Amino acid sequence: MKAKIRVTLKTGVLDPQGKAIAGALGHLGFSGIGDVRQGKYFEIDLAETDKVRAREQVKAMCEKLIANTVIENYDIDLT
Amino acid sequence: MKSAVVVFPGINRERDMMLALETVTGQRPVAVWHAETELPSVDLVVVPGGFSYGDYLRCGAIAARSPIMQAIKARAAAGLRVLGVCNGFQIITEAGLLPGALVRNAGLRFVCRQVRLTVENNRTFFTNRMQTGAIVSCPVAHGEGNYICDTETLKRLEGEGRVVFRYAEGTNPNGAMNDIAGIMNETGTVIGMMPHPENMIEPLHGRTDCRPLFESLLAA
């Protein structure tokens, strides 16, 4: 089973990289750009085959390491 | 005053820190490798600056989960003094020894320059030889030193006198909330700061403003 995890900054946490990207998109001529937020994406191969147990496992990984829950949210897809 | 300095792969300020501790306290600190599971018997553990694990994932995130940090967390819970400087501040914050987080500098640039720090609280193991309100020069060198926390935590830090150092007016290099440069835990046994006081203690450094901070360790 594969876990796909997206980690994003919580609303309200300043994202200067997102702001710089928004600026660069503007320089390239893309108009109508609003807020840009940058995040992280992870793929983790798992030996676990049970979806419920796999989700528990990956949730624990996110809480303990993959995300810093002080500033980041995460969401998990299992395939 | 016996001290230990923790060394992770990618740390590069451990020698400066060990030299500062030895110069001022007269005792050479023990270097402790990150893979160790036990700490020697010491009065103070310092987590120095650098780029542990190349800042992979988040600054300090990997180091915060290393074997030695488990030992440090256990001993810190029992009252051992811990000082984290720069990457060390990021590491002990990632490890949950201090609240909040250190994120990308608001200006996006890595900032390497001298700032002025106000000592906000002199009733700590690292500031007791200073006056509250004193302003010292101190170098900073970091790309992710922008301190943030939720409003409730910020209120507590300010209300409980746990902001130990603040960037003096006009010198905040990273956009940190309330100009916070260093904080301590509830019991005052753990202090973290972004600036590098170990690099401002000898005439050769240009100034000796931060020497009293290390002298404070002797009185504490």
Interface residues (C-beta under 8 A of the other chain):
Chain A: V13 L14 P16 Q17 A20 K64 L65 I66 N68 V70 I71
Chain B: L57 R58 A61 R65 E94 P99 G100 A101 V103 R104 N105 A106 G107 L108 N146 I148 C149 D150 G175
